[in-house]
Amino acid sequence: MDKATLERLDDEDWSLNKKNKLPIPAKTLLKLGKCCGNKCMNCPYEPKHTPGNKVVNIIFIHSENDITN
């Protein structure tokens, strides 16, 4: 991810897992507005891992609506 993209994210958008890797939550990846192509394990875009892809997997559309409502 480029510097401008990272600056749009907040501290609560990040967390370390048990292997000290940085899994980015799907909610955070959706904030980016498009796939970064870095093979994120929680990639909400379909098809996954396609740089610049803006098509959101329908599963995450419903999840995001449940979170915000």
PDB file of N, CA, C, O and CB in Angstrom:
ATOM      1  N   MET A   1       0.838  -1.175   0.000  1.00  0.00           N
ATOM      2  CA  MET A   1       0.000   0.000   0.000  1.00  0.00           C
ATOM      3  C   MET A   1       0.883   1.237   0.000  1.00  0.00           C
ATOM      4  O   MET A   1       1.959   1.257   0.597  1.00  0.00           O
ATOM      5  CB  MET A   1      -0.954  -0.001   1.209  1.00  0.00           C
ATOM      6  N   ASP A   2       0.405   2.261  -0.679  1.00  0.00           N
ATOM      7  CA  ASP A   2       1.179   3.490  -0.720  1.00  0.00           C
ATOM      8  C   ASP A   2       0.929   4.332   0.537  1.00  0.00           C
ATOM      9  O   ASP A   2       0.012   4.058   1.312  1.00  0.00           O
ATOM     10  CB  ASP A   2       0.833   4.293  -1.983  1.00  0.00           C
ATOM     11  N   LYS A   3       1.758   5.355   0.719  1.00  0.00           N
ATOM     12  CA  LYS A   3       1.699   6.179   1.929  1.00  0.00           C
ATOM     13  C   LYS A   3       0.349   6.887   2.067  1.00  0.00           C
ATOM     14  O   LYS A   3      -0.198   6.948   3.168  1.00  0.00           O
ATOM     15  CB  LYS A   3       2.830   7.212   1.918  1.00  0.00           C
ATOM     16  N   ALA A   4      -0.193   7.416   0.985  1.00  0.00           N
ATOM     17  CA  ALA A   4      -1.476   8.122   1.044  1.00  0.00           C
ATOM     18  C   ALA A   4      -2.594   7.189   1.511  1.00  0.00           C
ATOM     19  O   ALA A   4      -3.471   7.597   2.273  1.00  0.00           O
ATOM     20  CB  ALA A   4      -1.825   8.718  -0.332  1.00  0.00           C
ATOM     21  N   THR A   5      -2.561   5.949   1.056  1.00  0.00           N
ATOM     22  CA  THR A   5      -3.569   4.974   1.462  1.00  0.00           C
ATOM     23  C   THR A   5      -3.451   4.681   2.948  1.00  0.00           C
ATOM     24  O   THR A   5      -4.457   4.672   3.658  1.00  0.00           O
ATOM     25  CB  THR A   5      -3.431   3.677   0.650  1.00  0.00           C
ATOM     26  N   LEU A   6      -2.259   4.445   3.421  1.00  0.00           N
ATOM     27  CA  LEU A   6      -2.044   4.150   4.837  1.00  0.00           C
ATOM     28  C   LEU A   6      -2.469   5.308   5.730  1.00  0.00           C
ATOM     29  O   LEU A   6      -2.957   5.086   6.838  1.00  0.00           O
ATOM     30  CB  LEU A   6      -0.584   3.819   5.086  1.00  0.00           C
ATOM     31  N   GLU A   7      -2.290   6.534   5.266  1.00  0.00           N
ATOM     32  CA  GLU A   7      -2.657   7.702   6.071  1.00  0.00           C
ATOM     33  C   GLU A   7      -4.167   7.824   6.255  1.00  0.00           C
ATOM     34  O   GLU A   7      -4.610   8.503   7.182  1.00  0.00           O
ATOM     35  CB  GLU A   7      -2.117   8.969   5.427  1.00  0.00           C
ATOM     36  N   ARG A   8      -4.972   7.188   5.400  1.00  0.00           N
ATOM     37  CA  ARG A   8      -6.429   7.238   5.525  1.00  0.00           C
ATOM     38  C   ARG A   8      -6.950   6.298   6.605  1.00  0.00           C
ATOM     39  O   ARG A   8      -8.125   6.371   6.965  1.00  0.00           O
ATOM     40  CB  ARG A   8      -7.076   6.896   4.198  1.00  0.00           C
ATOM     41  N   LEU A   9      -6.111   5.428   7.124  1.00  0.00           N
ATOM     42  CA  LEU A   9      -6.537   4.439   8.112  1.00  0.00           C
ATOM     43  C   LEU A   9      -6.277   4.938   9.528  1.00  0.00           C
ATOM     44  O   LEU A   9      -5.371   5.738   9.759  1.00  0.00           O
ATOM     45  CB  LEU A   9      -5.817   3.108   7.882  1.00  0.00           C
ATOM     46  N   ASP A  10      -7.076   4.460  10.466  1.00  0.00           N
ATOM     47  CA  ASP A  10      -6.957   4.831  11.873  1.00  0.00           C
ATOM     48  C   ASP A  10      -6.256   3.728  12.652  1.00  0.00           C
ATOM     49  O   ASP A  10      -6.090   2.615  12.153  1.00  0.00           O
ATOM     50  CB  ASP A  10      -8.343   5.118  12.480  1.00  0.00           C
ATOM     51  N   ASP A  11      -5.844   4.044  13.885  1.00  0.00           N
ATOM     52  CA  ASP A  11      -5.172   3.054  14.732  1.00  0.00           C
ATOM     53  C   ASP A  11      -6.019   1.812  14.965  1.00  0.00           C
ATOM     54  O   ASP A  11      -5.477   0.708  15.020  1.00  0.00           O
ATOM     55  CB  ASP A  11      -4.811   3.672  16.061  1.00  0.00           C
ATOM     56  N   GLU A  12      -7.345   1.962  15.107  1.00  0.00           N
ATOM     57  CA  GLU A  12      -8.184   0.806  15.381  1.00  0.00           C
ATOM     58  C   GLU A  12      -8.349  -0.102  14.155  1.00  0.00           C
ATOM     59  O   GLU A  12      -8.972  -1.159  14.251  1.00  0.00           O
ATOM     60  CB  GLU A  12      -9.543   1.267  15.868  1.00  0.00           C
ATOM     61  N   ASP A  13      -7.801   0.300  13.016  1.00  0.00           N
ATOM     62  CA  ASP A  13      -7.878  -0.511  11.809  1.00  0.00           C
ATOM     63  C   ASP A  13      -6.822  -1.617  11.777  1.00  0.00           C
ATOM     64  O   ASP A  13      -6.816  -2.443  10.864  1.00  0.00           O
ATOM     65  CB  ASP A  13      -7.730   0.369  10.594  1.00  0.00           C
ATOM     66  N   TRP A  14      -5.949  -1.634  12.746  1.00  0.00           N
ATOM     67  CA  TRP A  14      -4.838  -2.581  12.743  1.00  0.00           C
ATOM     68  C   TRP A  14      -4.827  -3.441  13.994  1.00  0.00           C
ATOM     69  O   TRP A  14      -5.227  -2.984  15.065  1.00  0.00           O
ATOM     70  CB  TRP A  14      -3.521  -1.845  12.615  1.00  0.00           C
ATOM     71  N   SER A  15      -4.372  -4.682  13.870  1.00  0.00           N
ATOM     72  CA  SER A  15      -4.172  -5.545  15.036  1.00  0.00           C
ATOM     73  C   SER A  15      -3.214  -6.664  14.647  1.00  0.00           C
ATOM     74  O   SER A  15      -3.193  -7.099  13.496  1.00  0.00           O
ATOM     75  CB  SER A  15      -5.533  -6.128  15.558  1.00  0.00           C
ATOM     76  N   LEU A  16      -2.417  -7.132  15.614  1.00  0.00           N
ATOM     77  CA  LEU A  16      -1.487  -8.227  15.366  1.00  0.00           C
ATOM     78  C   LEU A  16      -2.141  -9.542  15.766  1.00  0.00           C
ATOM     79  O   LEU A  16      -2.851  -9.607  16.769  1.00  0.00           O
ATOM     80  CB  LEU A  16      -0.159  -8.016  16.139  1.00  0.00           C
ATOM     81  N   ASN A  17      -1.903 -10.591  14.979  1.00  0.00           N
ATOM     82  CA  ASN A  17      -2.414 -11.895  15.383  1.00  0.00           C
ATOM     83  C   ASN A  17      -1.336 -12.624  16.179  1.00  0.00           C
ATOM     84  O   ASN A  17      -0.281 -12.051  16.452  1.00  0.00           O
ATOM     85  CB  ASN A  17      -2.855 -12.733  14.145  1.00  0.00           C
ATOM     86  N   LYS A  18      -1.581 -13.869  16.553  1.00  0.00           N
ATOM     87  CA  LYS A  18      -0.651 -14.624  17.397  1.00  0.00           C
ATOM     88  C   LYS A  18       0.707 -14.841  16.739  1.00  0.00           C
ATOM     89  O   LYS A  18       1.701 -15.051  17.434  1.00  0.00           O
ATOM     90  CB  LYS A  18      -1.254 -15.959  17.752  1.00  0.00           C
ATOM     91  N   LYS A  19       0.763 -14.793  15.417  1.00  0.00           N
ATOM     92  CA  LYS A  19       2.035 -14.988  14.711  1.00  0.00           C
ATOM     93  C   LYS A  19       2.705 -13.656  14.409  1.00  0.00           C
ATOM     94  O   LYS A  19       3.619 -13.592  13.587  1.00  0.00           O
ATOM     95  CB  LYS A  19       1.813 -15.766  13.412  1.00  0.00           C
ATOM     96  N   ASN A  20       2.253 -12.584  15.075  1.00  0.00           N
ATOM     97  CA  ASN A  20       2.770 -11.232  14.869  1.00  0.00           C
ATOM     98  C   ASN A  20       2.662 -10.768  13.426  1.00  0.00           C
ATOM     99  O   ASN A  20       3.463  -9.963  12.952  1.00  0.00           O
ATOM    100  CB  ASN A  20       4.204 -11.163  15.307  1.00  0.00           C
ATOM    101  N   LYS A  21       1.655 -11.293  12.737  1.00  0.00           N
ATOM    102  CA  LYS A  21       1.365 -10.796  11.399  1.00  0.00           C
ATOM    103  C   LYS A  21       0.263  -9.757  11.536  1.00  0.00           C
ATOM    104  O   LYS A  21      -0.425  -9.707  12.555  1.00  0.00           O
ATOM    105  CB  LYS A  21       0.948 -11.958  10.422  1.00  0.00           C
ATOM    106  N   LEU A  22       0.098  -8.952  10.540  1.00  0.00           N
ATOM    107  CA  LEU A  22      -0.843  -7.855  10.603  1.00  0.00           C
ATOM    108  C   LEU A  22      -2.027  -8.116   9.688  1.00  0.00           C
ATOM    109  O   LEU A  22      -2.066  -7.611   8.566  1.00  0.00           O
ATOM    110  CB  LEU A  22      -0.162  -6.545  10.234  1.00  0.00           C
ATOM    111  N   PRO A  23      -3.010  -8.915  10.162  1.00  0.00           N
ATOM    112  CA  PRO A  23      -4.194  -9.131   9.320  1.00  0.00           C
ATOM    113  C   PRO A  23      -5.049  -7.865   9.339  1.00  0.00           C
ATOM    114  O   PRO A  23      -5.387  -7.350  10.405  1.00  0.00           O
ATOM    115  CB  PRO A  23      -5.023 -10.370   9.813  1.00  0.00           C
ATOM    116  N   ILE A  24      -5.386  -7.384   8.178  1.00  0.00           N
ATOM    117  CA  ILE A  24      -6.203  -6.183   8.090  1.00  0.00           C
ATOM    118  C   ILE A  24      -7.662  -6.619   7.981  1.00  0.00           C
ATOM    119  O   ILE A  24      -8.008  -7.393   7.089  1.00  0.00           O
ATOM    120  CB  ILE A  24      -5.780  -5.290   6.871  1.00  0.00           C
ATOM    121  N   PRO A  25      -8.524  -6.131   8.878  1.00  0.00           N
ATOM    122  CA  PRO A  25      -9.926  -6.523   8.829  1.00  0.00           C
ATOM    123  C   PRO A  25     -10.580  -6.123   7.499  1.00  0.00           C
ATOM    124  O   PRO A  25     -10.190  -5.129   6.887  1.00  0.00           O
ATOM    125  CB  PRO A  25     -10.684  -5.894   9.997  1.00  0.00           C
ATOM    126  N   ALA A  26     -11.561  -6.892   7.063  1.00  0.00           N
ATOM    127  CA  ALA A  26     -12.267  -6.598   5.815  1.00  0.00           C
ATOM    128  C   ALA A  26     -12.862  -5.193   5.852  1.00  0.00           C
ATOM    129  O   ALA A  26     -12.851  -4.492   4.841  1.00  0.00           O
ATOM    130  CB  ALA A  26     -13.375  -7.639   5.562  1.00  0.00           C
ATOM    131  N   LYS A  27     -13.378  -4.776   7.005  1.00  0.00           N
ATOM    132  CA  LYS A  27     -13.953  -3.441   7.147  1.00  0.00           C
ATOM    133  C   LYS A  27     -12.928  -2.368   6.791  1.00  0.00           C
ATOM    134  O   LYS A  27     -13.261  -1.375   6.144  1.00  0.00           O
ATOM    135  CB  LYS A  27     -14.469  -3.229   8.578  1.00  0.00           C
ATOM    136  N   THR A  28     -11.687  -2.569   7.211  1.00  0.00           N
ATOM    137  CA  THR A  28     -10.615  -1.627   6.894  1.00  0.00           C
ATOM    138  C   THR A  28     -10.273  -1.674   5.410  1.00  0.00           C
ATOM    139  O   THR A  28     -10.069  -0.635   4.783  1.00  0.00           O
ATOM    140  CB  THR A  28      -9.369  -1.930   7.734  1.00  0.00           C
ATOM    141  N   LEU A  29     -10.209  -2.876   4.852  1.00  0.00           N
ATOM    142  CA  LEU A  29      -9.898  -3.008   3.431  1.00  0.00           C
ATOM    143  C   LEU A  29     -10.972  -2.343   2.574  1.00  0.00           C
ATOM    144  O   LEU A  29     -10.671  -1.801   1.511  1.00  0.00           O
ATOM    145  CB  LEU A  29      -9.757  -4.487   3.050  1.00  0.00           C
ATOM    146  N   LEU A  30     -12.215  -2.384   3.031  1.00  0.00           N
ATOM    147  CA  LEU A  30     -13.294  -1.711   2.312  1.00  0.00           C
ATOM    148  C   LEU A  30     -13.108  -0.195   2.321  1.00  0.00           C
ATOM    149  O   LEU A  30     -13.510   0.481   1.374  1.00  0.00           O
ATOM    150  CB  LEU A  30     -14.645  -2.077   2.924  1.00  0.00           C
ATOM    151  N   LYS A  31     -12.502   0.346   3.381  1.00  0.00           N
ATOM    152  CA  LYS A  31     -12.229   1.780   3.448  1.00  0.00           C
ATOM    153  C   LYS A  31     -11.289   2.221   2.334  1.00  0.00           C
ATOM    154  O   LYS A  31     -11.340   3.365   1.883  1.00  0.00           O
ATOM    155  CB  LYS A  31     -11.633   2.141   4.804  1.00  0.00           C
ATOM    156  N   LEU A  32     -10.434   1.308   1.896  1.00  0.00           N
ATOM    157  CA  LEU A  32      -9.470   1.644   0.860  1.00  0.00           C
ATOM    158  C   LEU A  32     -10.143   1.879  -0.489  1.00  0.00           C
ATOM    159  O   LEU A  32      -9.622   2.608  -1.333  1.00  0.00           O
ATOM    160  CB  LEU A  32      -8.436   0.545   0.736  1.00  0.00           C
ATOM    161  N   GLY A  33     -11.301   1.256  -0.685  1.00  0.00           N
ATOM    162  CA  GLY A  33     -12.063   1.483  -1.893  1.00  0.00           C
ATOM    163  C   GLY A  33     -11.686   0.628  -3.087  1.00  0.00           C
ATOM    164  O   GLY A  33     -12.373   0.642  -4.108  1.00  0.00           O
ATOM    165  N   LYS A  34     -10.594  -0.118  -2.964  1.00  0.00           N
ATOM    166  CA  LYS A  34     -10.180  -1.022  -4.037  1.00  0.00           C
ATOM    167  C   LYS A  34      -9.146  -2.001  -3.496  1.00  0.00           C
ATOM    168  O   LYS A  34      -8.523  -1.761  -2.461  1.00  0.00           O
ATOM    169  CB  LYS A  34      -9.605  -0.230  -5.248  1.00  0.00           C
ATOM    170  N   CYS A  35      -8.978  -3.105  -4.212  1.00  0.00           N
ATOM    171  CA  CYS A  35      -8.019  -4.129  -3.814  1.00  0.00           C
ATOM    172  C   CYS A  35      -6.587  -3.631  -4.020  1.00  0.00           C
ATOM    173  O   CYS A  35      -6.265  -3.044  -5.053  1.00  0.00           O
ATOM    174  CB  CYS A  35      -8.257  -5.427  -4.608  1.00  0.00           C
ATOM    175  N   CYS A  36      -5.744  -3.872  -3.032  1.00  0.00           N
ATOM    176  CA  CYS A  36      -4.342  -3.461  -3.136  1.00  0.00           C
ATOM    177  C   CYS A  36      -3.491  -4.519  -3.834  1.00  0.00           C
ATOM    178  O   CYS A  36      -2.376  -4.234  -4.270  1.00  0.00           O
ATOM    179  CB  CYS A  36      -3.775  -3.174  -1.751  1.00  0.00           C
ATOM    180  N   GLY A  37      -4.019  -5.742  -3.938  1.00  0.00           N
ATOM    181  CA  GLY A  37      -3.285  -6.802  -4.625  1.00  0.00           C
ATOM    182  C   GLY A  37      -2.194  -7.453  -3.796  1.00  0.00           C
ATOM    183  O   GLY A  37      -1.349  -8.166  -4.337  1.00  0.00           O
ATOM    184  N   ASN A  38      -2.198  -7.215  -2.474  1.00  0.00           N
ATOM    185  CA  ASN A  38      -1.157  -7.765  -1.597  1.00  0.00           C
ATOM    186  C   ASN A  38      -1.529  -9.107  -0.972  1.00  0.00           C
ATOM    187  O   ASN A  38      -0.894  -9.538  -0.010  1.00  0.00           O
ATOM    188  CB  ASN A  38      -0.850  -6.783  -0.504  1.00  0.00           C
ATOM    189  N   LYS A  39      -2.555  -9.771  -1.510  1.00  0.00           N
ATOM    190  CA  LYS A  39      -3.002 -11.080  -1.032  1.00  0.00           C
ATOM    191  C   LYS A  39      -3.423 -11.061   0.435  1.00  0.00           C
ATOM    192  O   LYS A  39      -3.096 -11.965   1.203  1.00  0.00           O
ATOM    193  CB  LYS A  39      -1.903 -12.099  -1.227  1.00  0.00           C
ATOM    194  N   CYS A  40      -4.149 -10.021   0.803  1.00  0.00           N
ATOM    195  CA  CYS A  40      -4.670  -9.904   2.170  1.00  0.00           C
ATOM    196  C   CYS A  40      -5.591 -11.084   2.474  1.00  0.00           C
ATOM    197  O   CYS A  40      -6.426 -11.450   1.647  1.00  0.00           O
ATOM    198  CB  CYS A  40      -5.429  -8.558   2.361  1.00  0.00           C
ATOM    199  N   MET A  41      -5.441 -11.676   3.651  1.00  0.00           N
ATOM    200  CA  MET A  41      -6.235 -12.855   3.981  1.00  0.00           C
ATOM    201  C   MET A  41      -7.712 -12.530   4.170  1.00  0.00           C
ATOM    202  O   MET A  41      -8.545 -13.432   4.076  1.00  0.00           O
ATOM    203  CB  MET A  41      -5.696 -13.504   5.231  1.00  0.00           C
ATOM    204  N   ASN A  42      -8.062 -11.281   4.430  1.00  0.00           N
ATOM    205  CA  ASN A  42      -9.460 -10.888   4.603  1.00  0.00           C
ATOM    206  C   ASN A  42      -9.968 -10.063   3.427  1.00  0.00           C
ATOM    207  O   ASN A  42     -10.884  -9.256   3.584  1.00  0.00           O
ATOM    208  CB  ASN A  42      -9.627 -10.101   5.893  1.00  0.00           C
ATOM    209  N   CYS A  43      -9.388 -10.257   2.269  1.00  0.00           N
ATOM    210  CA  CYS A  43      -9.759  -9.471   1.089  1.00  0.00           C
ATOM    211  C   CYS A  43     -11.267  -9.563   0.823  1.00  0.00           C
ATOM    212  O   CYS A  43     -11.796 -10.655   0.618  1.00  0.00           O
ATOM    213  CB  CYS A  43      -8.969  -9.955  -0.149  1.00  0.00           C
ATOM    214  N   PRO A  44     -11.969  -8.394   0.828  1.00  0.00           N
ATOM    215  CA  PRO A  44     -13.413  -8.403   0.618  1.00  0.00           C
ATOM    216  C   PRO A  44     -13.827  -8.256  -0.851  1.00  0.00           C
ATOM    217  O   PRO A  44     -15.015  -8.200  -1.168  1.00  0.00           O
ATOM    218  CB  PRO A  44     -14.035  -7.303   1.418  1.00  0.00           C
ATOM    219  N   TYR A  45     -12.847  -8.195  -1.725  1.00  0.00           N
ATOM    220  CA  TYR A  45     -13.149  -7.961  -3.137  1.00  0.00           C
ATOM    221  C   TYR A  45     -13.228  -9.275  -3.914  1.00  0.00           C
ATOM    222  O   TYR A  45     -12.641 -10.286  -3.528  1.00  0.00           O
ATOM    223  CB  TYR A  45     -12.090  -7.048  -3.762  1.00  0.00           C
ATOM    224  N   GLU A  46     -13.974  -9.227  -5.022  1.00  0.00           N
ATOM    225  CA  GLU A  46     -14.176 -10.435  -5.822  1.00  0.00           C
ATOM    226  C   GLU A  46     -13.949 -10.100  -7.289  1.00  0.00           C
ATOM    227  O   GLU A  46     -14.645  -9.228  -7.809  1.00  0.00           O
ATOM    228  CB  GLU A  46     -15.602 -11.024  -5.603  1.00  0.00           C
ATOM    229  N   PRO A  47     -13.011 -10.745  -7.990  1.00  0.00           N
ATOM    230  CA  PRO A  47     -12.141 -11.803  -7.479  1.00  0.00           C
ATOM    231  C   PRO A  47     -11.067 -11.227  -6.546  1.00  0.00           C
ATOM    232  O   PRO A  47     -10.645 -10.080  -6.691  1.00  0.00           O
ATOM    233  CB  PRO A  47     -11.480 -12.564  -8.647  1.00  0.00           C
ATOM    234  N   LYS A  48     -10.646 -12.043  -5.602  1.00  0.00           N
ATOM    235  CA  LYS A  48      -9.645 -11.631  -4.612  1.00  0.00           C
ATOM    236  C   LYS A  48      -8.287 -11.356  -5.259  1.00  0.00           C
ATOM    237  O   LYS A  48      -7.951 -11.891  -6.316  1.00  0.00           O
ATOM    238  CB  LYS A  48      -9.498 -12.706  -3.532  1.00  0.00           C
ATOM    239  N   HIS A  49      -7.529 -10.506  -4.584  1.00  0.00           N
ATOM    240  CA  HIS A  49      -6.121 -10.245  -4.903  1.00  0.00           C
ATOM    241  C   HIS A  49      -5.920  -9.730  -6.327  1.00  0.00           C
ATOM    242  O   HIS A  49      -4.935 -10.069  -6.983  1.00  0.00           O
ATOM    243  CB  HIS A  49      -5.311 -11.506  -4.707  1.00  0.00           C
ATOM    244  N   THR A  50      -6.855  -8.913  -6.798  1.00  0.00           N
ATOM    245  CA  THR A  50      -6.761  -8.320  -8.128  1.00  0.00           C
ATOM    246  C   THR A  50      -6.566  -6.814  -7.957  1.00  0.00           C
ATOM    247  O   THR A  50      -7.529  -6.097  -7.683  1.00  0.00           O
ATOM    248  CB  THR A  50      -8.039  -8.638  -8.991  1.00  0.00           C
ATOM    249  N   PRO A  51      -5.335  -6.325  -8.116  1.00  0.00           N
ATOM    250  CA  PRO A  51      -5.054  -4.907  -7.868  1.00  0.00           C
ATOM    251  C   PRO A  51      -6.011  -3.974  -8.619  1.00  0.00           C
ATOM    252  O   PRO A  51      -6.237  -4.123  -9.820  1.00  0.00           O
ATOM    253  CB  PRO A  51      -3.622  -4.591  -8.265  1.00  0.00           C
ATOM    254  N   GLY A  52      -6.560  -3.019  -7.883  1.00  0.00           N
ATOM    255  CA  GLY A  52      -7.461  -2.030  -8.459  1.00  0.00           C
ATOM    256  C   GLY A  52      -8.915  -2.460  -8.540  1.00  0.00           C
ATOM    257  O   GLY A  52      -9.777  -1.649  -8.878  1.00  0.00           O
ATOM    258  N   ASN A  53      -9.202  -3.715  -8.237  1.00  0.00           N
ATOM    259  CA  ASN A  53     -10.566  -4.229  -8.293  1.00  0.00           C
ATOM    260  C   ASN A  53     -11.437  -3.517  -7.253  1.00  0.00           C
ATOM    261  O   ASN A  53     -11.043  -3.392  -6.093  1.00  0.00           O
ATOM    262  CB  ASN A  53     -10.582  -5.761  -8.060  1.00  0.00           C
ATOM    263  N   LYS A  54     -12.624  -3.049  -7.672  1.00  0.00           N
ATOM    264  CA  LYS A  54     -13.538  -2.343  -6.770  1.00  0.00           C
ATOM    265  C   LYS A  54     -14.832  -3.120  -6.526  1.00  0.00           C
ATOM    266  O   LYS A  54     -15.729  -2.617  -5.848  1.00  0.00           O
ATOM    267  CB  LYS A  54     -13.865  -0.973  -7.336  1.00  0.00           C
ATOM    268  N   VAL A  55     -14.945  -4.331  -7.064  1.00  0.00           N
ATOM    269  CA  VAL A  55     -16.151  -5.136  -6.892  1.00  0.00           C
ATOM    270  C   VAL A  55     -16.096  -5.829  -5.533  1.00  0.00           C
ATOM    271  O   VAL A  55     -15.199  -6.629  -5.270  1.00  0.00           O
ATOM    272  CB  VAL A  55     -16.296  -6.180  -8.041  1.00  0.00           C
ATOM    273  N   VAL A  56     -17.066  -5.513  -4.670  1.00  0.00           N
ATOM    274  CA  VAL A  56     -17.100  -6.071  -3.317  1.00  0.00           C
ATOM    275  C   VAL A  56     -17.894  -7.373  -3.325  1.00  0.00           C
ATOM    276  O   VAL A  56     -18.977  -7.444  -3.907  1.00  0.00           O
ATOM    277  CB  VAL A  56     -17.719  -5.058  -2.312  1.00  0.00           C
ATOM    278  N   ASN A  57     -17.353  -8.400  -2.678  1.00  0.00           N
ATOM    279  CA  ASN A  57     -18.040  -9.673  -2.526  1.00  0.00           C
ATOM    280  C   ASN A  57     -19.336  -9.426  -1.762  1.00  0.00           C
ATOM    281  O   ASN A  57     -19.336  -8.724  -0.750  1.00  0.00           O
ATOM    282  CB  ASN A  57     -17.141 -10.721  -1.792  1.00  0.00           C
ATOM    283  N   ILE A  58     -20.428  -9.991  -2.234  1.00  0.00           N
ATOM    284  CA  ILE A  58     -21.755  -9.763  -1.645  1.00  0.00           C
ATOM    285  C   ILE A  58     -21.801 -10.108  -0.150  1.00  0.00           C
ATOM    286  O   ILE A  58     -22.576  -9.502   0.590  1.00  0.00           O
ATOM    287  CB  ILE A  58     -22.802 -10.588  -2.393  1.00  0.00           C
ATOM    288  N   ILE A  59     -21.011 -11.041   0.295  1.00  0.00           N
ATOM    289  CA  ILE A  59     -20.963 -11.404   1.726  1.00  0.00           C
ATOM    290  C   ILE A  59     -20.549 -10.196   2.563  1.00  0.00           C
ATOM    291  O   ILE A  59     -21.087  -9.975   3.649  1.00  0.00           O
ATOM    292  CB  ILE A  59     -19.975 -12.586   1.964  1.00  0.00           C
ATOM    293  N   PHE A  60     -19.609  -9.428   2.066  1.00  0.00           N
ATOM    294  CA  PHE A  60     -19.113  -8.277   2.822  1.00  0.00           C
ATOM    295  C   PHE A  60     -20.047  -7.078   2.716  1.00  0.00           C
ATOM    296  O   PHE A  60     -20.053  -6.226   3.604  1.00  0.00           O
ATOM    297  CB  PHE A  60     -17.727  -7.891   2.335  1.00  0.00           C
ATOM    298  N   ILE A  61     -20.829  -6.997   1.657  1.00  0.00           N
ATOM    299  CA  ILE A  61     -21.814  -5.919   1.544  1.00  0.00           C
ATOM    300  C   ILE A  61     -22.843  -6.077   2.651  1.00  0.00           C
ATOM    301  O   ILE A  61     -23.174  -5.101   3.325  1.00  0.00           O
ATOM    302  CB  ILE A  61     -22.502  -5.924   0.144  1.00  0.00           C
ATOM    303  N   HIS A  62     -23.354  -7.283   2.851  1.00  0.00           N
ATOM    304  CA  HIS A  62     -24.340  -7.541   3.904  1.00  0.00           C
ATOM    305  C   HIS A  62     -23.718  -7.349   5.286  1.00  0.00           C
ATOM    306  O   HIS A  62     -24.366  -6.796   6.175  1.00  0.00           O
ATOM    307  CB  HIS A  62     -24.910  -8.967   3.773  1.00  0.00           C
ATOM    308  N   SER A  63     -22.494  -7.788   5.481  1.00  0.00           N
ATOM    309  CA  SER A  63     -21.817  -7.646   6.780  1.00  0.00           C
ATOM    310  C   SER A  63     -21.637  -6.185   7.129  1.00  0.00           C
ATOM    311  O   SER A  63     -21.863  -5.784   8.271  1.00  0.00           O
ATOM    312  CB  SER A  63     -20.454  -8.353   6.767  1.00  0.00           C
ATOM    313  N   GLU A  64     -21.231  -5.386   6.152  1.00  0.00           N
ATOM    314  CA  GLU A  64     -20.996  -3.957   6.383  1.00  0.00           C
ATOM    315  C   GLU A  64     -22.307  -3.262   6.739  1.00  0.00           C
ATOM    316  O   GLU A  64     -22.309  -2.388   7.606  1.00  0.00           O
ATOM    317  CB  GLU A  64     -20.357  -3.296   5.134  1.00  0.00           C
ATOM    318  N   ASN A  65     -23.403  -3.615   6.110  1.00  0.00           N
ATOM    319  CA  ASN A  65     -24.699  -3.015   6.441  1.00  0.00           C
ATOM    320  C   ASN A  65     -25.124  -3.372   7.855  1.00  0.00           C
ATOM    321  O   ASN A  65     -25.711  -2.542   8.549  1.00  0.00           O
ATOM    322  CB  ASN A  65     -25.767  -3.468   5.445  1.00  0.00           C
ATOM    323  N   ASP A  66     -24.840  -4.586   8.291  1.00  0.00           N
ATOM    324  CA  ASP A  66     -25.190  -5.015   9.649  1.00  0.00           C
ATOM    325  C   ASP A  66     -24.387  -4.236  10.684  1.00  0.00           C
ATOM    326  O   ASP A  66     -24.893  -3.937  11.766  1.00  0.00           O
ATOM    327  CB  ASP A  66     -24.947  -6.525   9.819  1.00  0.00           C
ATOM    328  N   ILE A  67     -23.152  -3.908  10.362  1.00  0.00           N
ATOM    329  CA  ILE A  67     -22.275  -3.190  11.295  1.00  0.00           C
ATOM    330  C   ILE A  67     -22.742  -1.751  11.448  1.00  0.00           C
ATOM    331  O   ILE A  67     -22.767  -1.221  12.559  1.00  0.00           O
ATOM    332  CB  ILE A  67     -20.807  -3.228  10.812  1.00  0.00           C
ATOM    333  N   THR A  68     -23.113  -1.111  10.337  1.00  0.00           N
ATOM    334  CA  THR A  68     -23.433   0.311  10.376  1.00  0.00           C
ATOM    335  C   THR A  68     -24.862   0.596  10.811  1.00  0.00           C
ATOM    336  O   THR A  68     -25.159   1.723  11.207  1.00  0.00           O
ATOM    337  CB  THR A  68     -23.197   0.916   9.032  1.00  0.00           C
ATOM    338  N   ASN A  69     -25.761  -0.388  10.752  1.00  0.00           N
ATOM    339  CA  ASN A  69     -27.165  -0.157  11.118  1.00  0.00           C
ATOM    340  C   ASN A  69     -27.477  -0.652  12.511  1.00  0.00           C
ATOM    341  O   ASN A  69     -28.613  -0.532  12.968  1.00  0.00           O
ATOM    342  CB  ASN A  69     -28.087  -0.832  10.127  1.00  0.00           C
TER     343      ASN A  69
END
